[in-house]
Amino acid sequence: MIRIEAYDAAWSDHFAELGGRLREALGSVALRIDHIGSTAVPGLAAKPVIDIQISVTALEPVDPFRIPLEGLGYVYRADNPERTKRYFRERPGDPRTHIHVRKLGSFSQQFPLLLRDYLRAHPAELAPYERLKRELAAQHPHDGAAYTEAKLPWFWQTIRRADTWSQQTAWEPGPSDA
């Protein structure tokens, strides 16, 4: 069931704990480890899922990051259709965590960092996005794919504004979160 919750500062603490474990397990294989998604934006309501992006030199071979992540209990989703990332989830019963492994410098790696930083810098964007998420969760309470698909127009409109902002501010990702 898709459930949108009010922002919880504990999400940041939970990421810090997970990020430390990931950094220890992955070492230099992880060029960056970042808290992404709605739980990474203070004040934004979200599904209580910690999204983590791990940036690596290459997506193949997978073993340099797959073996350490599986050692921490994450489940590799080799059937993920998105070919610009490798995707891992929590074990059943563990707190919800999505790990997105992406190639450093790729569009798919930069996109969530730019969107996160743009939303952090533009708090007026949060309330309309929250309303949209709550409406879509009510419309698609048991269909994550439909929920995500319905958010796409908002994402593309917002990333256009974020791109303009990035050009005006010479945005670059800050240091890795972990």
C-alpha positions as CSV (number, residue, x, y, z in Angstrom):
1,M,0.0,0.0,0.0
2,I,1.3,3.4,-0.9
3,R,1.4,5.6,2.2
4,I,2.6,9.2,2.3
5,E,3.8,10.3,5.7
6,A,4.7,13.7,7.1
7,Y,8.4,14.4,7.0
8,D,10.4,12.7,9.7
9,A,13.8,13.9,10.7
10,A,14.7,10.4,11.7
11,W,14.9,9.5,8.0
12,S,18.1,11.5,7.8
13,D,19.5,9.7,10.9
14,H,18.5,6.4,9.4
15,F,20.3,7.2,6.1
16,A,23.4,8.2,8.1
17,E,23.5,4.9,9.8
18,L,22.9,3.0,6.6
19,G,25.4,5.2,4.7
20,G,28.1,4.5,7.2
21,R,27.6,0.7,6.9
22,L,27.6,1.0,3.1
23,R,30.8,3.1,3.1
24,E,32.5,0.5,5.3
25,A,31.4,-2.4,3.1
26,L,32.0,-0.8,-0.3
27,G,35.2,1.2,0.4
28,S,36.5,2.8,-2.8
29,V,34.1,0.9,-5.0
30,A,31.5,3.5,-4.0
31,L,32.7,6.9,-5.4
32,R,29.7,8.5,-3.8
33,I,26.9,7.4,-1.5
34,D,24.0,9.8,-1.4
35,H,20.6,10.1,0.2
36,I,18.2,10.8,-2.6
37,G,14.4,10.9,-3.1
38,S,11.8,12.6,-1.0
39,T,13.1,11.4,2.4
40,A,16.2,13.4,1.6
41,V,14.3,16.7,1.4
42,P,13.7,18.3,4.8
43,G,10.0,19.2,5.2
44,L,8.7,17.0,2.3
45,A,6.2,14.3,3.1
46,A,7.2,10.9,1.6
47,K,6.7,7.2,1.4
48,P,8.8,6.0,4.3
49,V,11.4,4.4,2.1
50,I,15.1,5.5,2.3
51,D,16.5,5.8,-1.3
52,I,20.2,5.6,-1.5
53,Q,22.3,6.2,-4.6
54,I,25.7,4.6,-4.9
55,S,27.8,6.0,-7.7
56,V,30.4,3.7,-9.2
57,T,32.9,3.7,-12.1
58,A,31.0,1.1,-14.1
59,L,27.9,-1.0,-13.8
60,E,29.6,-4.1,-15.1
61,P,30.9,-6.3,-13.7
62,V,28.4,-6.2,-10.8
63,D,30.3,-8.3,-8.3
64,P,32.4,-5.5,-6.9
65,F,29.3,-3.9,-5.4
66,R,26.8,-6.8,-5.5
67,I,28.8,-9.1,-3.2
68,P,29.3,-6.4,-0.4
69,L,25.6,-5.3,-0.7
70,E,24.3,-8.8,-0.5
71,G,26.7,-9.3,2.4
72,L,24.8,-6.5,4.2
73,G,21.5,-8.3,3.4
74,Y,20.3,-6.4,0.4
75,V,18.6,-8.3,-2.4
76,Y,19.8,-7.7,-6.0
77,R,17.0,-7.2,-8.4
78,A,18.6,-8.4,-11.6
79,D,15.2,-8.2,-13.4
80,N,15.0,-4.4,-12.9
81,P,14.1,-3.1,-16.4
82,E,16.0,0.2,-16.0
83,R,19.3,-0.5,-17.6
84,T,21.0,2.7,-16.4
85,K,21.2,1.4,-12.8
86,R,21.5,-1.8,-10.8
87,Y,18.8,-2.1,-8.1
88,F,18.8,-3.6,-4.6
89,R,16.1,-3.8,-2.0
90,E,15.8,-4.6,1.7
91,R,15.2,-8.2,2.8
92,P,11.5,-9.0,3.7
93,G,10.8,-7.6,7.1
94,D,13.6,-5.0,7.1
95,P,12.9,-1.3,7.0
96,R,12.2,-0.3,3.4
97,T,15.4,0.7,1.6
98,H,16.0,1.1,-2.1
99,I,19.6,1.2,-3.4
100,H,20.2,2.5,-6.9
101,V,23.7,1.9,-8.2
102,R,24.5,4.2,-11.1
103,K,27.5,5.2,-13.1
104,L,29.2,8.4,-11.8
105,G,28.6,11.3,-14.2
106,S,25.7,9.7,-16.1
107,F,22.5,11.6,-16.6
108,S,20.6,9.0,-14.4
109,Q,23.2,9.6,-11.6
110,Q,23.0,13.4,-11.9
111,F,19.2,13.7,-12.2
112,P,18.2,12.6,-8.6
113,L,21.0,14.8,-7.1
114,L,19.9,17.9,-9.0
115,L,16.2,17.3,-8.2
116,R,17.0,16.8,-4.5
117,D,19.2,19.9,-4.3
118,Y,16.7,22.0,-6.2
119,L,13.9,21.0,-3.9
120,R,16.0,21.6,-0.8
121,A,16.8,25.1,-2.2
122,H,13.1,25.8,-3.2
123,P,10.8,25.1,-0.2
124,A,7.8,26.6,-2.1
125,E,7.9,23.6,-4.4
126,L,7.3,21.2,-1.5
127,A,3.6,21.8,-0.7
128,P,2.3,21.3,-4.3
129,Y,4.4,18.2,-4.7
130,E,3.1,16.8,-1.4
131,R,-0.5,17.5,-2.5
132,L,0.2,15.6,-5.8
133,K,1.7,12.7,-4.0
134,R,-1.2,12.4,-1.6
135,E,-3.7,12.6,-4.5
136,L,-2.0,10.0,-6.5
137,A,-1.5,7.7,-3.5
138,A,-5.3,7.9,-3.0
139,Q,-5.9,7.1,-6.7
140,H,-3.4,4.3,-6.9
141,P,-3.1,2.9,-3.3
142,H,-2.0,-0.5,-4.4
143,D,-0.3,0.2,-7.8
144,G,3.2,1.6,-7.4
145,A,3.9,1.6,-11.1
146,A,0.7,3.7,-11.8
147,Y,1.6,6.0,-8.9
148,T,5.1,6.6,-10.3
149,E,3.9,6.9,-13.9
150,A,1.4,9.6,-12.8
151,K,4.2,11.7,-11.2
152,L,6.2,11.8,-14.5
153,P,4.7,15.1,-15.8
154,W,5.6,16.8,-12.5
155,F,9.1,15.4,-12.6
156,W,9.8,16.6,-16.1
157,Q,8.3,20.1,-15.4
158,T,10.3,20.4,-12.2
159,I,13.6,19.1,-13.7
160,R,13.3,21.9,-16.4
161,R,13.1,24.5,-13.6
162,A,15.9,22.7,-11.8
163,D,18.1,22.8,-15.0
164,T,17.5,26.5,-15.3
165,W,18.4,27.0,-11.6
166,S,21.5,24.8,-12.1
167,Q,22.7,27.0,-15.0
168,Q,22.1,30.2,-13.0
169,T,23.9,28.9,-9.9
170,A,26.6,26.7,-11.6
171,W,25.3,23.8,-9.6
172,E,27.4,20.8,-9.0
173,P,26.8,18.0,-6.6
174,G,28.3,18.7,-3.2
175,P,30.4,16.1,-1.4
176,S,29.1,12.6,-1.0
177,D,26.7,12.1,1.9
178,A,28.6,9.0,3.3
